[in-house]
Amino acid sequence: MHNHQTIIDKIGKLRELVIFNMADYKKHPDYIWCDRMLFDVKDGGLVPNKEEFTMANLIWKKYNGGVKRNDEGMWELIDSLLTQENRSKIGAIKILRRFTECNLKEAKEAVDAREIKIERGW
C-alpha cells in the first residue's frame, strides 16, 4: 500500500511526463486529468479509487510505449462505464480512442461488441 505522499509524488511525475511529451499540454485531456487528480489528492486529501489508479496506469503506458488494444486495465475501465447506473457509451468510446490508435468507427464497433459481450455474460 502506498502512503499519501507517495501517491502525490507519482501523480506529479506522471504530470511531468505528459508535459514533457506535449507541445500544447495545458489543453490535453491527460494533463487536465493529472492536474485535477494532483489537486484533489494533494489539497483535498482524496485517496484515488481503483478506476483512477487504472487511468493513471494507462496514461503512464501511453507515454512509455503505448497501450495495447487488449490491455485489461483499459477494458475494465470501459466495462465500468458500460455497466454503471448511468451508462456512458460515448465515454467508453472516448477512452478507447484516447489510449489506442483507432478511428471513431473502429472504437464504436469495439465498444458495441463489448457491450453485447457484457449483456450476454460472456
N, CA, C and O atoms as CSV, one atom per row, in Angstrom:
chain,resi,resn,atom,element,x,y,z
A,1,MET,N,N,0.839,-1.184,0.000
A,1,MET,CA,C,0.000,0.000,0.000
A,1,MET,C,C,0.885,1.248,0.000
A,1,MET,O,O,1.942,1.273,0.631
A,2,HIS,N,N,0.453,2.247,-0.693
A,2,HIS,CA,C,1.211,3.492,-0.779
A,2,HIS,C,C,0.717,4.479,0.273
A,2,HIS,O,O,-0.458,4.492,0.641
A,3,ASN,N,N,1.643,5.299,0.744
A,3,ASN,CA,C,1.185,6.371,1.612
A,3,ASN,C,C,0.778,7.566,0.753
A,3,ASN,O,O,1.043,7.601,-0.448
A,4,HIS,N,N,0.148,8.514,1.369
A,4,HIS,CA,C,-0.422,9.653,0.648
A,4,HIS,C,C,0.652,10.437,-0.121
A,4,HIS,O,O,0.424,10.827,-1.266
A,5,GLN,N,N,1.806,10.669,0.490
A,5,GLN,CA,C,2.864,11.430,-0.172
A,5,GLN,C,C,3.407,10.688,-1.384
A,5,GLN,O,O,3.755,11.319,-2.382
A,6,THR,N,N,3.487,9.366,-1.321
A,6,THR,CA,C,3.947,8.579,-2.466
A,6,THR,C,C,2.994,8.734,-3.642
A,6,THR,O,O,3.429,8.854,-4.787
A,7,ILE,N,N,1.704,8.731,-3.364
A,7,ILE,CA,C,0.699,8.920,-4.425
A,7,ILE,C,C,0.852,10.299,-5.045
A,7,ILE,O,O,0.813,10.439,-6.267
A,8,ILE,N,N,1.024,11.318,-4.213
A,8,ILE,CA,C,1.219,12.685,-4.716
A,8,ILE,C,C,2.457,12.746,-5.606
A,8,ILE,O,O,2.416,13.333,-6.688
A,9,ASP,N,N,3.555,12.144,-5.155
A,9,ASP,CA,C,4.798,12.148,-5.939
A,9,ASP,C,C,4.613,11.443,-7.288
A,9,ASP,O,O,5.081,11.934,-8.315
A,10,LYS,N,N,3.935,10.305,-7.281
A,10,LYS,CA,C,3.743,9.552,-8.530
A,10,LYS,C,C,2.845,10.304,-9.512
A,10,LYS,O,O,3.112,10.310,-10.714
A,11,ILE,N,N,1.797,10.930,-9.015
A,11,ILE,CA,C,0.928,11.711,-9.907
A,11,ILE,C,C,1.686,12.924,-10.434
A,11,ILE,O,O,1.521,13.307,-11.592
A,12,GLY,N,N,2.512,13.525,-9.590
A,12,GLY,CA,C,3.342,14.653,-10.036
A,12,GLY,C,C,4.295,14.237,-11.147
A,12,GLY,O,O,4.472,14.974,-12.117
A,13,LYS,N,N,4.915,13.057,-11.017
A,13,LYS,CA,C,5.816,12.554,-12.063
A,13,LYS,C,C,5.050,12.239,-13.343
A,13,LYS,O,O,5.548,12.471,-14.445
A,14,LEU,N,N,3.848,11.713,-13.195
A,14,LEU,CA,C,3.016,11.430,-14.357
A,14,LEU,C,C,2.668,12.731,-15.088
A,14,LEU,O,O,2.705,12.791,-16.317
A,15,ARG,N,N,2.336,13.758,-14.325
A,15,ARG,CA,C,2.031,15.072,-14.902
A,15,ARG,C,C,3.244,15.622,-15.650
A,15,ARG,O,O,3.098,16.174,-16.740
A,16,GLU,N,N,4.433,15.477,-15.076
A,16,GLU,CA,C,5.663,15.930,-15.738
A,16,GLU,C,C,5.904,15.164,-17.036
A,16,GLU,O,O,6.355,15.743,-18.024
A,17,LEU,N,N,5.608,13.866,-17.038
A,17,LEU,CA,C,5.757,13.047,-18.237
A,17,LEU,C,C,4.856,13.559,-19.356
A,17,LEU,O,O,5.278,13.644,-20.510
A,18,VAL,N,N,3.620,13.899,-19.015
A,18,VAL,CA,C,2.686,14.433,-20.010
A,18,VAL,C,C,3.198,15.779,-20.533
A,18,VAL,O,O,3.184,16.024,-21.739
A,19,ILE,N,N,3.648,16.646,-19.628
A,19,ILE,CA,C,4.164,17.966,-20.032
A,19,ILE,C,C,5.343,17.794,-20.977
A,19,ILE,O,O,5.440,18.496,-21.984
A,20,PHE,N,N,6.233,16.872,-20.664
A,20,PHE,CA,C,7.426,16.638,-21.474
A,20,PHE,C,C,7.079,16.177,-22.884
A,20,PHE,O,O,7.800,16.488,-23.831
A,21,ASN,N,N,5.980,15.435,-23.032
A,21,ASN,CA,C,5.612,14.853,-24.322
A,21,ASN,C,C,4.610,15.666,-25.133
A,21,ASN,O,O,4.290,15.281,-26.257
A,22,MET,N,N,4.116,16.753,-24.611
A,22,MET,CA,C,3.089,17.539,-25.295
A,22,MET,C,C,3.561,18.966,-25.539
A,22,MET,O,O,4.108,19.608,-24.642
A,23,ALA,N,N,3.351,19.452,-26.740
A,23,ALA,CA,C,3.690,20.842,-27.031
A,23,ALA,C,C,2.669,21.771,-26.379
A,23,ALA,O,O,3.044,22.716,-25.684
A,24,ASP,N,N,1.389,21.509,-26.599
A,24,ASP,CA,C,0.326,22.343,-26.044
A,24,ASP,C,C,-0.391,21.551,-24.951
A,24,ASP,O,O,-1.582,21.261,-25.058
A,25,TYR,N,N,0.345,21.209,-23.908
A,25,TYR,CA,C,-0.132,20.269,-22.902
A,25,TYR,C,C,-1.293,20.772,-22.056
A,25,TYR,O,O,-2.082,19.959,-21.573
A,26,LYS,N,N,-1.429,22.085,-21.859
A,26,LYS,CA,C,-2.450,22.605,-20.940
A,26,LYS,C,C,-3.877,22.300,-21.383
A,26,LYS,O,O,-4.792,22.319,-20.561
A,27,LYS,N,N,-4.080,22.021,-22.668
A,27,LYS,CA,C,-5.418,21.704,-23.174
A,27,LYS,C,C,-5.616,20.196,-23.372
A,27,LYS,O,O,-6.714,19.755,-23.711
A,28,HIS,N,N,-4.574,19.420,-23.166
A,28,HIS,CA,C,-4.652,17.990,-23.416
A,28,HIS,C,C,-5.360,17.276,-22.261
A,28,HIS,O,O,-5.093,17.579,-21.098
A,29,PRO,N,N,-6.262,16.330,-22.565
A,29,PRO,CA,C,-7.016,15.643,-21.510
A,29,PRO,C,C,-6.137,14.911,-20.493
A,29,PRO,O,O,-6.507,14.810,-19.323
A,30,ASP,N,N,-4.988,14.405,-20.918
A,30,ASP,CA,C,-4.107,13.709,-19.976
A,30,ASP,C,C,-3.543,14.683,-18.945
A,30,ASP,O,O,-3.480,14.369,-17.756
A,31,TYR,N,N,-3.138,15.858,-19.400
A,31,TYR,CA,C,-2.617,16.875,-18.473
A,31,TYR,C,C,-3.720,17.359,-17.541
A,31,TYR,O,O,-3.508,17.490,-16.336
A,32,ILE,N,N,-4.890,17.621,-18.095
A,32,ILE,CA,C,-6.019,18.101,-17.284
A,32,ILE,C,C,-6.366,17.069,-16.218
A,32,ILE,O,O,-6.614,17.427,-15.066
A,33,TRP,N,N,-6.386,15.786,-16.592
A,33,TRP,CA,C,-6.692,14.731,-15.622
A,33,TRP,C,C,-5.640,14.696,-14.521
A,33,TRP,O,O,-5.979,14.650,-13.339
A,34,CYS,N,N,-4.348,14.718,-14.907
A,34,CYS,CA,C,-3.264,14.678,-13.915
A,34,CYS,C,C,-3.304,15.890,-12.995
A,34,CYS,O,O,-3.126,15.766,-11.783
A,35,ASP,N,N,-3.536,17.047,-13.569
A,35,ASP,CA,C,-3.576,18.285,-12.790
A,35,ASP,C,C,-4.732,18.249,-11.788
A,35,ASP,O,O,-4.564,18.614,-10.625
A,36,ARG,N,N,-5.899,17.807,-12.246
A,36,ARG,CA,C,-7.063,17.712,-11.352
A,36,ARG,C,C,-6.822,16.685,-10.252
A,36,ARG,O,O,-7.132,16.926,-9.085
A,37,MET,N,N,-6.266,15.538,-10.633
A,37,MET,CA,C,-6.009,14.487,-9.659
A,37,MET,C,C,-4.975,14.936,-8.636
A,37,MET,O,O,-5.122,14.672,-7.443
A,38,LEU,N,N,-3.934,15.612,-9.097
A,38,LEU,CA,C,-2.907,16.105,-8.186
A,38,LEU,C,C,-3.515,17.087,-7.190
A,38,LEU,O,O,-3.215,17.030,-5.997
A,39,PHE,N,N,-4.362,17.979,-7.673
A,39,PHE,CA,C,-5.033,18.938,-6.792
A,39,PHE,C,C,-5.931,18.207,-5.790
A,39,PHE,O,O,-5.900,18.501,-4.595
A,40,ASP,N,N,-6.726,17.257,-6.279
A,40,ASP,CA,C,-7.652,16.524,-5.401
A,40,ASP,C,C,-6.916,15.739,-4.316
A,40,ASP,O,O,-7.351,15.701,-3.165
A,41,VAL,N,N,-5.801,15.115,-4.691
A,41,VAL,CA,C,-5.064,14.292,-3.731
A,41,VAL,C,C,-4.260,15.168,-2.777
A,41,VAL,O,O,-4.271,14.964,-1.563
A,42,LYS,N,N,-3.563,16.144,-3.348
A,42,LYS,CA,C,-2.666,16.983,-2.539
A,42,LYS,C,C,-3.438,17.954,-1.652
A,42,LYS,O,O,-3.193,18.033,-0.448
A,43,ASP,N,N,-4.361,18.683,-2.245
A,43,ASP,CA,C,-5.057,19.735,-1.498
A,43,ASP,C,C,-6.366,19.263,-0.882
A,43,ASP,O,O,-6.806,19.802,0.133
A,44,GLY,N,N,-6.990,18.260,-1.489
A,44,GLY,CA,C,-8.280,17.805,-0.992
A,44,GLY,C,C,-8.205,16.565,-0.111
A,44,GLY,O,O,-9.193,16.187,0.517
A,45,GLY,N,N,-7.038,15.933,-0.064
A,45,GLY,CA,C,-6.888,14.744,0.762
A,45,GLY,C,C,-7.554,13.502,0.198
A,45,GLY,O,O,-7.712,12.508,0.907
A,46,LEU,N,N,-7.946,13.545,-1.063
A,46,LEU,CA,C,-8.612,12.414,-1.705
A,46,LEU,C,C,-7.675,11.219,-1.816
A,46,LEU,O,O,-6.477,11.375,-2.049
A,47,VAL,N,N,-8.222,10.047,-1.650
A,47,VAL,CA,C,-7.498,8.812,-1.923
A,47,VAL,C,C,-8.072,8.271,-3.234
A,47,VAL,O,O,-9.264,7.971,-3.306
A,48,PRO,N,N,-7.241,8.144,-4.268
A,48,PRO,CA,C,-7.758,7.682,-5.558
A,48,PRO,C,C,-8.403,6.302,-5.457
A,48,PRO,O,O,-7.951,5.437,-4.706
A,49,ASN,N,N,-9.480,6.118,-6.239
A,49,ASN,CA,C,-10.139,4.811,-6.270
A,49,ASN,C,C,-9.486,3.933,-7.339
A,49,ASN,O,O,-8.545,4.355,-8.012
A,50,LYS,N,N,-9.989,2.725,-7.486
A,50,LYS,CA,C,-9.402,1.766,-8.418
A,50,LYS,C,C,-9.394,2.302,-9.851
A,50,LYS,O,O,-8.398,2.155,-10.559
A,51,GLU,N,N,-10.501,2.923,-10.286
A,51,GLU,CA,C,-10.577,3.442,-11.651
A,51,GLU,C,C,-9.550,4.549,-11.876
A,51,GLU,O,O,-8.968,4.652,-12.956
A,52,GLU,N,N,-9.330,5.377,-10.853
A,52,GLU,CA,C,-8.354,6.465,-11.001
A,52,GLU,C,C,-6.926,5.920,-11.071
A,52,GLU,O,O,-6.100,6.442,-11.819
A,53,PHE,N,N,-6.632,4.869,-10.293
A,53,PHE,CA,C,-5.317,4.232,-10.412
A,53,PHE,C,C,-5.162,3.580,-11.789
A,53,PHE,O,O,-4.084,3.636,-12.382
A,54,THR,N,N,-6.226,2.968,-12.296
A,54,THR,CA,C,-6.188,2.362,-13.625
A,54,THR,C,C,-5.932,3.425,-14.687
A,54,THR,O,O,-5.129,3.218,-15.598
A,55,MET,N,N,-6.613,4.560,-14.569
A,55,MET,CA,C,-6.420,5.655,-15.523
A,55,MET,C,C,-4.978,6.161,-15.470
A,55,MET,O,O,-4.372,6.416,-16.510
A,56,ALA,N,N,-4.437,6.304,-14.282
A,56,ALA,CA,C,-3.042,6.746,-14.148
A,56,ALA,C,C,-2.102,5.749,-14.825
A,56,ALA,O,O,-1.169,6.156,-15.519
A,57,ASN,N,N,-2.336,4.451,-14.632
A,57,ASN,CA,C,-1.502,3.435,-15.275
A,57,ASN,C,C,-1.612,3.491,-16.792
A,57,ASN,O,O,-0.615,3.326,-17.495
A,58,LEU,N,N,-2.818,3.723,-17.298
A,58,LEU,CA,C,-2.996,3.811,-18.751
A,58,LEU,C,C,-2.273,5.032,-19.325
A,58,LEU,O,O,-1.650,4.943,-20.383
A,59,ILE,N,N,-2.353,6.159,-18.636
A,59,ILE,CA,C,-1.645,7.363,-19.095
A,59,ILE,C,C,-0.143,7.088,-19.090
A,59,ILE,O,O,0.558,7.450,-20.035
A,60,TRP,N,N,0.352,6.448,-18.027
A,60,TRP,CA,C,1.776,6.123,-17.954
A,60,TRP,C,C,2.185,5.238,-19.129
A,60,TRP,O,O,3.200,5.495,-19.775
A,61,LYS,N,N,1.400,4.198,-19.409
A,61,LYS,CA,C,1.707,3.294,-20.522
A,61,LYS,C,C,1.674,4.035,-21.859
A,61,LYS,O,O,2.498,3.785,-22.740
A,62,LYS,N,N,0.722,4.939,-21.996
A,62,LYS,CA,C,0.563,5.689,-23.247
A,62,LYS,C,C,1.853,6.420,-23.617
A,62,LYS,O,O,2.221,6.474,-24.791
A,63,TYR,N,N,2.538,6.981,-22.625
A,63,TYR,CA,C,3.749,7.749,-22.888
A,63,TYR,C,C,5.026,6.924,-22.747
A,63,TYR,O,O,6.128,7.460,-22.863
A,64,ASN,N,N,4.882,5.633,-22.500
A,64,ASN,CA,C,6.036,4.742,-22.384
A,64,ASN,C,C,5.829,3.507,-23.250
A,64,ASN,O,O,5.867,2.382,-22.751
A,65,GLY,N,N,5.616,3.709,-24.521
A,65,GLY,CA,C,5.500,2.591,-25.447
A,65,GLY,C,C,4.098,2.331,-25.965
A,65,GLY,O,O,3.929,1.577,-26.923
A,66,GLY,N,N,3.101,2.929,-25.360
A,66,GLY,CA,C,1.738,2.785,-25.856
A,66,GLY,C,C,0.924,1.739,-25.123
A,66,GLY,O,O,1.460,0.856,-24.454
A,67,VAL,N,N,-0.374,1.862,-25.266
A,67,VAL,CA,C,-1.321,0.942,-24.657
A,67,VAL,C,C,-1.734,-0.065,-25.724
A,67,VAL,O,O,-2.145,0.316,-26.820
A,68,LYS,N,N,-1.627,-1.321,-25.406
A,68,LYS,CA,C,-2.037,-2.369,-26.336
A,68,LYS,C,C,-3.566,-2.444,-26.395
A,68,LYS,O,O,-4.248,-2.175,-25.407
A,69,ARG,N,N,-4.080,-2.803,-27.536
A,69,ARG,CA,C,-5.531,-2.863,-27.741
A,69,ARG,C,C,-6.211,-3.858,-26.796
A,69,ARG,O,O,-7.395,-3.709,-26.495
A,70,ASN,N,N,-5.481,-4.859,-26.332
A,70,ASN,CA,C,-6.069,-5.861,-25.443
A,70,ASN,C,C,-5.721,-5.613,-23.968
A,70,ASN,O,O,-5.816,-6.533,-23.156
A,71,ASP,N,N,-5.328,-4.408,-23.618
A,71,ASP,CA,C,-4.953,-4.079,-22.246
A,71,ASP,C,C,-6.146,-4.269,-21.307
A,71,ASP,O,O,-7.181,-3.624,-21.473
A,72,GLU,N,N,-5.998,-5.151,-20.332
A,72,GLU,CA,C,-7.103,-5.471,-19.424
A,72,GLU,C,C,-7.543,-4.267,-18.598
A,72,GLU,O,O,-8.734,-4.098,-18.337
A,73,GLY,N,N,-6.596,-3.433,-18.187
A,73,GLY,CA,C,-6.955,-2.243,-17.404
A,73,GLY,C,C,-7.878,-1.316,-18.178
A,73,GLY,O,O,-8.855,-0.801,-17.634
A,74,MET,N,N,-7.564,-1.109,-19.444
A,74,MET,CA,C,-8.396,-0.250,-20.283
A,74,MET,C,C,-9.796,-0.843,-20.422
A,74,MET,O,O,-10.791,-0.125,-20.317
A,75,TRP,N,N,-9.874,-2.166,-20.661
A,75,TRP,CA,C,-11.181,-2.795,-20.841
A,75,TRP,C,C,-11.980,-2.822,-19.541
A,75,TRP,O,O,-13.208,-2.731,-19.575
A,76,GLU,N,N,-11.312,-2.944,-18.403
A,76,GLU,CA,C,-12.023,-2.858,-17.118
A,76,GLU,C,C,-12.638,-1.481,-16.947
A,76,GLU,O,O,-13.769,-1.349,-16.480
A,77,LEU,N,N,-11.882,-0.451,-17.329
A,77,LEU,CA,C,-12.403,0.910,-17.250
A,77,LEU,C,C,-13.588,1.095,-18.194
A,77,LEU,O,O,-14.591,1.706,-17.823
A,78,ILE,N,N,-13.476,0.576,-19.397
A,78,ILE,CA,C,-14.574,0.644,-20.373
A,78,ILE,C,C,-15.782,-0.131,-19.859
A,78,ILE,O,O,-16.915,0.341,-19.957
A,79,ASP,N,N,-15.541,-1.320,-19.313
A,79,ASP,CA,C,-16.640,-2.117,-18.755
A,79,ASP,C,C,-17.362,-1.359,-17.653
A,79,ASP,O,O,-18.590,-1.394,-17.578
A,80,SER,N,N,-16.613,-0.676,-16.799
A,80,SER,CA,C,-17.257,0.073,-15.711
A,80,SER,C,C,-18.127,1.196,-16.268
A,80,SER,O,O,-19.177,1.503,-15.704
A,81,LEU,N,N,-17.700,1.808,-17.367
A,81,LEU,CA,C,-18.519,2.852,-17.992
A,81,LEU,C,C,-19.779,2.274,-18.628
A,81,LEU,O,O,-20.811,2.942,-18.678
A,82,LEU,N,N,-19.700,1.048,-19.108
A,82,LEU,CA,C,-20.839,0.415,-19.774
A,82,LEU,C,C,-21.813,-0.256,-18.805
A,82,LEU,O,O,-22.942,-0.568,-19.183
A,83,THR,N,N,-21.391,-0.477,-17.573
A,83,THR,CA,C,-22.255,-1.187,-16.625
A,83,THR,C,C,-22.721,-0.330,-15.454
A,83,THR,O,O,-23.500,-0.802,-14.626
A,84,GLN,N,N,-22.270,0.899,-15.365
A,84,GLN,CA,C,-22.720,1.749,-14.260
A,84,GLN,C,C,-24.183,2.133,-14.456
A,84,GLN,O,O,-24.746,1.936,-15.533
A,85,GLU,N,N,-24.785,2.675,-13.419
A,85,GLU,CA,C,-26.213,3.016,-13.472
A,85,GLU,C,C,-26.524,3.967,-14.625
A,85,GLU,O,O,-27.476,3.749,-15.375
A,86,ASN,N,N,-25.734,5.004,-14.761
A,86,ASN,CA,C,-25.874,5.928,-15.892
A,86,ASN,C,C,-24.795,5.583,-16.910
A,86,ASN,O,O,-23.706,6.157,-16.900
A,87,ARG,N,N,-25.114,4.640,-17.784
A,87,ARG,CA,C,-24.144,4.175,-18.780
A,87,ARG,C,C,-23.562,5.332,-19.573
A,87,ARG,O,O,-24.229,6.337,-19.820
A,88,SER,N,N,-22.309,5.170,-19.968
A,88,SER,CA,C,-21.647,6.182,-20.774
A,88,SER,C,C,-20.932,5.515,-21.948
A,88,SER,O,O,-19.718,5.314,-21.928
A,89,LYS,N,N,-21.714,5.180,-22.960
A,89,LYS,CA,C,-21.148,4.543,-24.149
A,89,LYS,C,C,-20.192,5.505,-24.856
A,89,LYS,O,O,-19.147,5.093,-25.359
A,90,ILE,N,N,-20.553,6.770,-24.889
A,90,ILE,CA,C,-19.683,7.772,-25.516
A,90,ILE,C,C,-18.370,7.871,-24.742
A,90,ILE,O,O,-17.299,7.965,-25.341
A,91,GLY,N,N,-18.455,7.851,-23.419
A,91,GLY,CA,C,-17.247,7.877,-22.591
A,91,GLY,C,C,-16.363,6.673,-22.851
A,91,GLY,O,O,-15.139,6.795,-22.895
A,92,ALA,N,N,-16.980,5.505,-23.026
A,92,ALA,CA,C,-16.230,4.281,-23.309
A,92,ALA,C,C,-15.512,4.399,-24.650
A,92,ALA,O,O,-14.355,3.998,-24.776
A,93,ILE,N,N,-16.194,4.944,-25.645
A,93,ILE,CA,C,-15.580,5.140,-26.963
A,93,ILE,C,C,-14.413,6.117,-26.859
A,93,ILE,O,O,-13.364,5.909,-27.467
A,94,LYS,N,N,-14.602,7.182,-26.085
A,94,LYS,CA,C,-13.527,8.169,-25.912
A,94,LYS,C,C,-12.307,7.559,-25.231
A,94,LYS,O,O,-11.174,7.856,-25.608
A,95,ILE,N,N,-12.530,6.711,-24.234
A,95,ILE,CA,C,-11.403,6.054,-23.556
A,95,ILE,C,C,-10.635,5.183,-24.537
A,95,ILE,O,O,-9.405,5.227,-24.578
A,96,LEU,N,N,-11.354,4.392,-25.329
A,96,LEU,CA,C,-10.698,3.524,-26.303
A,96,LEU,C,C,-9.881,4.335,-27.306
A,96,LEU,O,O,-8.748,3.976,-27.624
A,97,ARG,N,N,-10.448,5.411,-27.796
A,97,ARG,CA,C,-9.740,6.249,-28.771
A,97,ARG,C,C,-8.571,6.988,-28.138
A,97,ARG,O,O,-7.550,7.220,-28.786
A,98,ARG,N,N,-8.721,7.355,-26.875
A,98,ARG,CA,C,-7.669,8.097,-26.176
A,98,ARG,C,C,-6.400,7.267,-26.012
A,98,ARG,O,O,-5.289,7.791,-26.079
A,99,PHE,N,N,-6.580,5.962,-25.794
A,99,PHE,CA,C,-5.430,5.136,-25.477
A,99,PHE,C,C,-4.993,4.201,-26.595
A,99,PHE,O,O,-3.941,3.572,-26.481
A,100,THR,N,N,-5.751,4.093,-27.651
A,100,THR,CA,C,-5.338,3.279,-28.794
A,100,THR,C,C,-5.410,4.144,-30.040
A,100,THR,O,O,-6.037,5.203,-30.038
A,101,GLU,N,N,-4.780,3.697,-31.075
A,101,GLU,CA,C,-4.792,4.467,-32.325
A,101,GLU,C,C,-5.886,3.954,-33.246
A,101,GLU,O,O,-5.606,3.480,-34.346
A,102,CYS,N,N,-7.130,4.048,-32.799
A,102,CYS,CA,C,-8.224,3.600,-33.658
A,102,CYS,C,C,-9.109,4.797,-33.999
A,102,CYS,O,O,-9.157,5.785,-33.265
A,103,ASN,N,N,-9.794,4.688,-35.108
A,103,ASN,CA,C,-10.671,5.773,-35.508
A,103,ASN,C,C,-12.031,5.614,-34.819
A,103,ASN,O,O,-12.261,4.647,-34.093
A,104,LEU,N,N,-12.912,6.559,-35.053
A,104,LEU,CA,C,-14.213,6.570,-34.393
A,104,LEU,C,C,-15.026,5.319,-34.722
A,104,LEU,O,O,-15.632,4.720,-33.833
A,105,LYS,N,N,-15.040,4.926,-35.991
A,105,LYS,CA,C,-15.813,3.756,-36.409
A,105,LYS,C,C,-15.305,2.486,-35.715
A,105,LYS,O,O,-16.092,1.693,-35.199
A,106,GLU,N,N,-13.985,2.307,-35.711
A,106,GLU,CA,C,-13.403,1.129,-35.058
A,106,GLU,C,C,-13.706,1.108,-33.562
A,106,GLU,O,O,-14.025,0.061,-32.997
A,107,ALA,N,N,-13.604,2.268,-32.933
A,107,ALA,CA,C,-13.870,2.355,-31.499
A,107,ALA,C,C,-15.330,2.039,-31.191
A,107,ALA,O,O,-15.628,1.315,-30.241
A,108,LYS,N,N,-16.240,2.586,-32.000
A,108,LYS,CA,C,-17.662,2.330,-31.778
A,108,LYS,C,C,-17.982,0.849,-31.952
A,108,LYS,O,O,-18.721,0.273,-31.153
A,109,GLU,N,N,-17.431,0.235,-32.986
A,109,GLU,CA,C,-17.670,-1.187,-33.224
A,109,GLU,C,C,-17.121,-2.044,-32.076
A,109,GLU,O,O,-17.761,-3.009,-31.658
A,110,ALA,N,N,-15.950,-1.693,-31.576
A,110,ALA,CA,C,-15.345,-2.448,-30.473
A,110,ALA,C,C,-16.167,-2.302,-29.199
A,110,ALA,O,O,-16.373,-3.275,-28.474
A,111,VAL,N,N,-16.637,-1.082,-28.924
A,111,VAL,CA,C,-17.447,-0.850,-27.726
A,111,VAL,C,C,-18.808,-1.526,-27.866
A,111,VAL,O,O,-19.322,-2.084,-26.897
A,112,ASP,N,N,-19.393,-1.484,-29.057
A,112,ASP,CA,C,-20.662,-2.196,-29.285
A,112,ASP,C,C,-20.494,-3.692,-29.026
A,112,ASP,O,O,-21.332,-4.318,-28.377
A,113,ALA,N,N,-19.408,-4.253,-29.539
A,113,ALA,CA,C,-19.143,-5.683,-29.335
A,113,ALA,C,C,-18.933,-5.992,-27.856
A,113,ALA,O,O,-19.405,-7.014,-27.359
A,114,ARG,N,N,-18.236,-5.123,-27.163
A,114,ARG,CA,C,-18.001,-5.328,-25.724
A,114,ARG,C,C,-19.311,-5.238,-24.949
A,114,ARG,O,O,-19.530,-5.987,-23.997
A,115,GLU,N,N,-20.170,-4.327,-25.358
A,115,GLU,CA,C,-21.467,-4.166,-24.706
A,115,GLU,C,C,-22.316,-5.435,-24.865
A,115,GLU,O,O,-22.964,-5.877,-23.916
A,116,ILE,N,N,-22.306,-6.005,-26.056
A,116,ILE,CA,C,-23.038,-7.253,-26.307
A,116,ILE,C,C,-22.449,-8.377,-25.457
A,116,ILE,O,O,-23.188,-9.170,-24.873
A,117,LYS,N,N,-21.134,-8.444,-25.389
A,117,LYS,CA,C,-20.456,-9.459,-24.584
A,117,LYS,C,C,-20.867,-9.351,-23.117
A,117,LYS,O,O,-21.106,-10.368,-22.466
A,118,ILE,N,N,-20.950,-8.145,-22.599
A,118,ILE,CA,C,-21.344,-7.913,-21.207
A,118,ILE,C,C,-22.802,-8.328,-21.002
A,118,ILE,O,O,-23.127,-9.012,-20.031
A,119,GLU,N,N,-23.679,-7.909,-21.923
A,119,GLU,CA,C,-25.109,-8.205,-21.798
A,119,GLU,C,C,-25.377,-9.719,-21.827
A,119,GLU,O,O,-26.277,-10.204,-21.141
A,120,ARG,N,N,-24.602,-10.451,-22.613
A,120,ARG,CA,C,-24.794,-11.891,-22.727
A,120,ARG,C,C,-24.010,-12.681,-21.676
A,120,ARG,O,O,-24.146,-13.901,-21.579
A,121,GLY,N,N,-23.194,-11.978,-20.896
A,121,GLY,CA,C,-22.424,-12.625,-19.840
A,121,GLY,C,C,-21.283,-13.492,-20.315
A,121,GLY,O,O,-20.936,-14.471,-19.654
A,122,TRP,N,N,-20.696,-13.157,-21.439
A,122,TRP,CA,C,-19.598,-13.943,-21.993
A,122,TRP,C,C,-18.307,-13.617,-21.310
A,122,TRP,O,O,-17.269,-14.186,-21.647
